[in-house]
Amino acid sequence: MCPGRLPSLSAAPYGEGMAPIPSSPAQPDDSTESYVGLDETAAERRARSRGWTTVRSLPPGSIITLEFVAGRINFEVDDSTVTRCWVG
């Protein structure tokens, strides 16, 4: 070993033995418009049964971050009714 160099933690060549890059889960093939007008509880139940991993209900005008999360469906809910729906 050369002075000043750290020992190798792996006997494998560079890049081998590394964990695979995770992939995003598949997003359900679903129409967001089909949720508008539904009762909040019914919409959440339908979304989970169709494979959405995260269901988020928000009141109108909520301040939210804009990061995209695969597998998430968002509902804007006013008076217990879904008025808007989008993915991510």
Residue pairs with C-beta under 8 A, 6 or more apart in sequence:
1 7
10 16
10 17
24 70
24 71
25 53
25 70
25 71
26 71
27 70
27 71
27 87
28 50
28 51
28 52
28 71
30 47
30 50
30 51
30 52
30 73
32 73
32 85
32 86
32 87
33 85
34 46
35 43
35 46
35 47
35 73
35 75
35 82
35 85
36 82
36 83
36 84
36 85
37 81
37 82
38 46
38 81
38 82
39 80
39 81
39 82
40 57
40 75
40 77
40 80
40 81
40 82
41 80
43 75
43 82
43 85
44 55
44 57
44 75
47 55
47 73
48 55
51 71
52 71
52 72
52 73
53 71
53 72
54 69
54 71
54 72
54 73
55 72
55 73
55 75
56 72
56 73
56 74
56 75
57 74
57 75
57 77
58 64
58 74
58 75
58 76
58 77
59 76
59 77
59 78
60 76
60 77
60 78
60 83
62 76
64 74
67 88
68 88
69 88
70 88
72 87
72 88
73 85
73 86
73 87
74 85
74 86
74 87
74 88
75 82
75 84
75 85
76 82
76 83
76 84
76 85
77 83
